[in-house]
Amino acid sequence: MVRDWLEQQDWIKKAPAPELPEDILRQTMGKYREALRLLT
């Protein structure tokens, strides 16, 4: 999710990285929470 979003940005892949939008952060956190739930 984060990687896909970053690939769509006009960014030369050097610091500093663009700030992630809240919706991308929320979606990514949701995926990790789901993975944790399935693994535990």
C-alpha positions in Angstrom: 0.0 0.0 0.0 2.7 2.5 1.0 5.0 1.4 -1.7 2.3 1.6 -4.4 1.4 5.1 -3.2 5.0 6.2 -3.2 5.6 4.8 -6.7 2.7 7.1 -8.0 4.3 10.2 -6.5 6.8 12.6 -8.2 9.6 11.6 -5.9 13.3 10.9 -6.7 13.6 8.3 -3.9 15.9 10.4 -1.8 15.3 11.9 1.7 13.1 13.4 2.6 10.2 11.2 1.5 6.8 12.7 0.9 4.5 12.8 3.9 1.9 9.9 3.8 -1.7 10.9 3.7 -3.9 9.8 6.6 -6.0 7.4 4.5 -2.8 5.5 3.4 -1.6 5.3 7.0 -5.0 4.0 8.2 -5.3 1.4 5.5 -1.7 0.2 6.1 -2.3 0.0 9.9 -5.5 -2.0 9.2 -3.6 -4.5 7.1 -1.0 -5.1 9.8 -3.7 -5.4 12.5 -5.5 -8.0 10.4 -2.2 -9.9 9.8 -1.5 -9.9 13.6 -5.1 -11.1 14.3 -4.7 -14.0 11.9 -1.3 -15.0 13.3 -2.2 -14.9 17.0 
